[in-house]
Amino acid sequence: MTASLLAISGLTKAYPGAVANDDVSFDIGRGEVHALLGENGAGKSTLVKMIYGLVKPDSGTMTLHGAPYAPAEPRAARACGVAMVFQHFSLFDALSVAENIALGMETPPPMGDLARRIRAVSETYGLPLDPDRVVGDLSAGERQRVEILRCLLQDPRLLIMDEPTSVLTPQEVEILFSTLRKLTAEGVAILYISHKLEEIRALCDRATILRQGRNVGTCLPAETTAREMAQMMVGTAITPPTRAARPLGDVALEVTGLSLHSPSPFGTALKDIRFSLRSGEIIGIGGVAGNGQDELLAALSGELRSPSDAIRLHGTPIGRLRPDARRRLGLLAAPEERLGHAAAPDMSLTENAFLTGAGREGLVTRGFIRWPETEGFARRIIARFDVRTPGPGTAARALSGGNLQKFVIGREVLQRPEVLIVNQPTWGVDAAAAAAIRQALLDLAAEGAAILCISQDLDELMEIADRFGALNEGRLSEIRPTAQLGLDQIGLMMGGAHDMEVAHV
């Protein structure tokens, strides 16, 4: 690590009713992997948007390579050698890898030359990728390679990465880390945002911690425990989830021979899915994104219809029932995509609480919405799950991703489901919020609910699940007790090693 590449001094950005960043100062050295940590709403997103030219600071200065730096737009940031890999992919499924990369370039070369450059750079950095493949046919890990290669072709000096391992298997994480180490050896600086603190400890040289918009300290991750970093983020000690011994009841949800085509041309068909879930039990379903997770939740929630006998709730066939009918019977679901699927962006939190809670919470009388009771339900969710918001009248899109996630999960948990299907319950939330959500799921199971938790966070599944299975190309592996599995075995299962001889290695 050499001299400072980017120096930030006194950056401040305020919005009506909130200060996102308050006099933030720190520097990033050449060849350094610098972590930016903080709980949801701490100001991380606003800060990197100012660095990348998406947001203009109210006050404060930045210097890059020792010269004043104040990008008016992302194009100006890229011209100065700053690139960013966003948490959510911005790719067109129907276009090829090369065509997607060309769209992100100011002056793309001829496609033949670009394809040769893609192959050369991908081989140099250990990210093999065929420039002619259609993006819709790529795995989530390969799609991330497209985003990274698009940045690398810009020859960046500072690379900002937002939750880069959220869709990767353990083996793919190691490949990514090897790539990042090659980049830092060439003097590239990396600003790394992640809620996975053990990854921070393994990869990052320094970490800056934000709390309520302010820089509350810098630490050396290799010399700081994950718990200590989490406490710096939230300001208090974090209590890990506790699993109480609980008896299992009868089979609540049984799936046999579930095969369905995906409604999306680039989706994944489900192939002969089979499992049974008992009351009081948590089954964890792992897998790299794009292997049938969305289709499985849609089939179980009723968004996709299936043969009647393929899904049974307490012995009753429900495969042909609509989502509202399944909710009345006690099967609730929380999808992965919170904004636009789990919540209507422009509706208030009160209105969003009504959308799924109307029946089970008794929010309608003789065809009229009971608005005081609906607002009360929203307030209970906000209080119980510590949703940081001005109030229940706030639009869903105004919340940070992590706070909206807490609201969505809380809305379903407080309706006391008999069976709950959740996809990515702690996606994008900080350590304290993740611990609270996991504890809520454990408590719900202790009260007798059956829970199917679909997640790409293997630590999460190992922490709360009684049994584990992996989805790969729409097929579900044998479901086994988590106590019998290690991360290497789980990684193999996620990669498609469904014959259990491999998993027993």
N, C-alpha and C positions, 0 to 999 in steps of 0.2 A: 504494500500500500504506500502510495506516495502522497504528494501534496493534494490540497483540496481541489476538487473538480467543480462542485456546486456548493455555494455558500448562501444560506437563507438567513436573513436578518429582519426580525420584527414583523413578519408577515401577519396581517390581520384581515379577516373577512367577516362581515356581519350581514345577517339577513333579518328581516322583520321578526322581532321576538327572540332572536337567538344569535349568539356570536359563535361562528363555526371555527374560526382560528383566532387566537388572542395572543399577539406578540410572539409568534413562533420563530425560533432561531435554532439552526444546527447546520452542519456541513457534511458533505459526502466526499470521500477521498477517491482518487483514481484507483481503479482495480479493487475497490471495496464492495462487499455485499452488505448493504446497510438496511436493516429492518425498520419498518415503521409500524409500531404497535399501538393499539388502543381499542377500547370497547366500542360498540356500535354508537355512533353519534359523537365520537371523540374528535372528529375533524379530519380524519385521514383522507377521505375522498376529496374534500374541498382543497386540501393542501396539494395533493398530486394534480388536481385539475388546474391549480394555479401554476404549478411547475410546467404542465403540458400545454398551457395556453387556452384552456377551456373556460377559465374563470379569471377575472381581473381582481387582484387584491385591492383592498381599501387603502392600505398603507404597508410600508415595509419594502425591502429591496432584495434582489437576488443577483448573484454574480456567477457566471459560468466561464471557466478558463480564465478567471481573473478579470473579465470584462462585464459591464452591466448587462443584465439579462431580464427582459420583460416581454415575453412572447404575447402578441395580440391574438394569436390563434394557433391551433396545433401545427399548421403548415410552417409557421415561423419557428416553433419548437423543433420540428423535425429538421429544418434547415440548419439549426444550431447543433444537431447531433443528439437530440433527446427523442426517444421512442418509447411507446407504451404498449404493453400487452394487457388488454382489458380482461376482467373476470368473465364477462359475457362475450362470446364469440360474435364477430360481425362479418359473417361469411355468407355467400350465396350458394345454397345447396346445388343448384342446377348448373353452376359454372365449374370449370376445372380449377385445379390448384393454381396454375399459372395465371389464369384469367382473374381469379380472386386477388392474387398478389399484385397484378398489374393495376387493378382498380385502386389500390392503396399507394400507388407511386405517382409523383408529380409528372414525370416524363418517362413513361415506361419504354424500354427498348423493344425492338421487334420480338414477337413471341418466341421465335426459335432461339434468339440470343438469351432471352429471359429464362427459358427452360434450361439452357445449359448452365446459367448462373445459379438457378435453384438447385440443380443436381450437385454442382461443385460446392456450394455453401452448405447444403444439407449433409454432404459427406464429410466436409471439414469439421463440422460441429456435432457429428454423431446423431443427426436427425434425418434419417433416410426418408425420402418422400418423392413420389413420382409426380412430376408437374402436370402430367396429362390426366391424372385421375379426377373423377368428378367428386367434389367435396361432399355431396350427399351420401357417397359410399364410404366415407372415411369414418374411423372410430373417433371418439372424443379426444383421445391422446394424439391422433394424427391431425385432427383439426387444430389442436393447440400448436402443433409444429408449424402449421401454415401461418398462424399468427406470429409466431416467433421468427420464422424465416422472413416474413414480410418486414419485420423490424430490422433483422440482421442485414438485409440487402440495402438498408439505408446507411450502413456503417455507423451505428450509433456510438456515442461516447458515454451516454447515460441511458440505461434501460430500466423502465419502471414496470414492475410486474405485480398484478393485483390477484391474489389468491390463485397462483398458477398451478397448484397441485390438486385442486378440488375435484378434478375429473380423471385422475391418474391412478393406476395400480401402483403398489410399492415398487415393482420393478421399473415402471416408467418414471417414477420419481427419481430413482437413482440415475437414469439416463439424463433426465433434465438437469440434475445437480452437476453431473459431469460436464454437460454443455456450459452451464453457468461458470464453472471453474475455469474452463478454457477461455471464456470471454474475459474473466477478471485477470487471467494471466497475461492477456493482451492489453490490459489497462482500462477495459470497460468497467464503469461503475454500475452497480445494480441497486435500485431502491426496491425493496422486497416487502410486500404487504401480505400477511398471512395470520390466521388465527391458530395455526398449528405450531405450537410453541416448541415442541421437540424438533420440528424441522428448522425453526429459527436457530435453535442451539447447534444443530449439526452444520448449518450452512453459513450463517451470517457472522460478520466480523464485529459489528456494533449494532445496537438497537436504540432508537429514539422512541420514547413512550409519550403518547398524547393522552391527556385526560381532560374532558370538558373543554377542548379546544386549546389547551396550553401544553407546552413541553414540560413534563414533570421529571425528566431525567433521561440519561443515557447509560446503558450498561453493556457489558461484554457478555453476549449470550452463552459462550462456552464456559463462563465462570459463574453463571446465574442459573438457578433451577427454573423450570417451567412455572412452578408455583409462585416463586418470587417475582417473575415477570408478570404473571397474572395479577398478583397483588398490587404491583406498581400501576397496572392498567386501571384497576377499579378502585384503588385506595383502601381496600379492606381485604381481609383474608377470605379466600374462596373455599367453601365447604364442598368437597367432592360428593357426587351422588352416593347414597347408601342403598344397598339392596337388602331388603328384609326377606327372610325365608317366607315363602308363600305356597300354600297348597294349590295344585292345579285342578281345575274342574273338568267338566265334560267338553267334548269338541264343540267349539262355538262356530268355527268357519272351516268348511271342508271344500277343497278344490280338486276335481278329478278330471283329467283329460282335457284341460282348457287349451284350445288352439284357436287363435284368432289372427286375421290379417290386420295390419296396421292401417288406419285411415290415411296416414301420411305416405306419400310415395317414397320417402326416405326413412320411414319408420322401420320398426323391427316386429315381425310377426311372432306371436307367442306359439310355442310348440309343446303341446302335451304337458302343461304345467300341473303338478300334483303336490299337495301338501295338506296337512290338517293343523289347525291352530286351536288350542284349548283355552278356556277361560283362565285368567291369571297368568298367561304365558306371553312372553315377548319373543317373536321370531324376527331375526335380522336378515334382510336380503341385501347382499352386496353386489357390486358389479360396476364396471366402467360405464359412464353415461352412454346412452344410445343402444343398450342391449336388451331393451324391452321393459325398462322400469316404468315409463309413462304409460305404456299399453297395459301393463299389469294393474296399475292403480286405476286406470280408466275402466278396465273390465270388472274389477272388484267394486268400484264405486257406483257402477251403473251407467257411466258415460258411454261405454261400449257395451252393446248387448252380446250375450253369449248363449249357447244352448242352456236351457233351463236347468238341467241336472248337473251342469259343470260346476256350479257354485251353490253351496247349501249353507244357510245360516240357521244354526240350531236344528239341522235336519230338514229345513224347508227349502225347496228349490227357489233361487232368486235370480237366476241368470237372465231372465227376461224383464226383470223389474227396473223401473227408472230410479235415478238417484234419490228423489224425494221419498219414494216408497221404501227404499232400503234404509233411509234415515229414520223413518217412522218405526222400523223394526229394530233399530239400534246399531246399524252399521254406518259409521261416519268416516270421512276421508279428508285429508289435507294434501293437495298436490304440491309438486315441487315449485312450479312457477307461481310465485305469490302475487305478482302484479299483473292482472289481466285474466288469471285463471282462478286463483284462490280469493282474490279481492278485486273489486271493480275500482280502477284507479281514481276516477273523479267522484266517486261516492264517499260520503263521510264514514268514519269508523262506526257510527251508530247504524247507518244504512247497511254497511257491510256485515255488521253483527246480525242484522235482520235476515240477510240473504240465506244463511244456513241455519239460523237459530229460530226461525219463525214458528215451526211446528213443535219442536221439543221444548222450547222455552215459553210456549203459549203467548206469542206476541201478536196474535190476531184474534179479534172478537167480532163475530158476525161480518166478516169481510173487511173490517177496519183495523189498521195497524195501531197497536197500543204504543204510541211513541214514548211516553214516560218509562214504561217497562223496558222498551227496546234500548233507550239510552242508559237505563240502569244496568242492563246486561253488558253493554259496551264498557261502562265504567268498571264493572266487576272484572272484566278481562284486563283492562288497562292497569288496575290496581294489583290484581293477582300475579300478573306476568311482567310488571314493571315496564310497561310500554311508555317510552319517552315521547310524549306528545302534548301539545297545548290543551287538548281536550277531545271528547268524543265527536265533536263537530268537524274535526280536521279531516281533510281528504286523505285517502289511503296513499296517494302518490306523494304526499308531502312528508311521509315518514321515511327514515333511513331504511335500507333493506333489512337490517337486523331487527329493528323495532317492528316493522310490519310482519316479519316472520314470527315474532313473539305473539303478536295479536292474532294471527291466523291459527297458530297452534293452540293458543289459549281459548279461542272461540270454540274449537272442537272439544278440547278437554273438559271445559266447564259444562258441556252438554251431557256429560256422563254417558258416553257411548258404551255399548256392550262389546262392540268390535271397532277398533280404530285402525285405519290404514293411513300411514304417513310416509311421505316421500321427501327425503332430505330435511328432517325436522330442525336441524341446527345449521343449515346452510347459510354462511355469511354472518353468523352471530358470534359475539365475543365469548371469551372463556366463561365469564360469570353467567351470561344468558344461556349458554349451551348447557352448563351444569344445572341451571334451574329448569330448563326444558326437559332434560333427561330425568331429573328427579320427578318432575310432574308425570312423565310416562311411567316411571317405576311405581309411583304412588297409585296411578290409575290401574296398573296391573295388580297391585296389592289389594285393590278394592274389587277385583274380579274381572276386570275388562281383559279382553284378548287383543293384543297389539301386534300388527305387522309393520315393522319399521324398515323401509327401504332407504339405504344410505350409501354414499360413497366414502364416508368417514369410517374407516375400519376400527379406529380406536373407540368411536362411539358404539359401534355394534358389539365390540368385545366387552364394553363397559355395561351395557344394559340388556343384551340379548341372552336368552336361555339357549336358543339354538340358532344356527346360521346356515344359510344356503346362498349360492351365487348364481346370478343370471349371466348368461353368455349367449349372444345371438338368439335370444328368445327362449333358451332352454334353462331350466332350473336344476341345479345340482341336487344331490342328496342333501337333506337338511340334517345337520349333526350338532350335538352339544358343543357350545363354544368352548367349554373347558377342555375339549379334546383337540383344539385347533391352535396353531401358531400363525403368525402373520405370513410366513413363507407359504404355508399350506393354503391360506386364504387367497393369497396372491395368485397361486396356481389355479385355484378354483375359479377365480374371476377371469383368468386368462383362457378358460375353456377346458381345463383338466377335470372333467366331470367324472371320469372313472376314478373311483375312490382308492384304487391302488396307488395312484400318484399322490393323492391327498394324505395318505398314511405315511409317506416317506418321512 
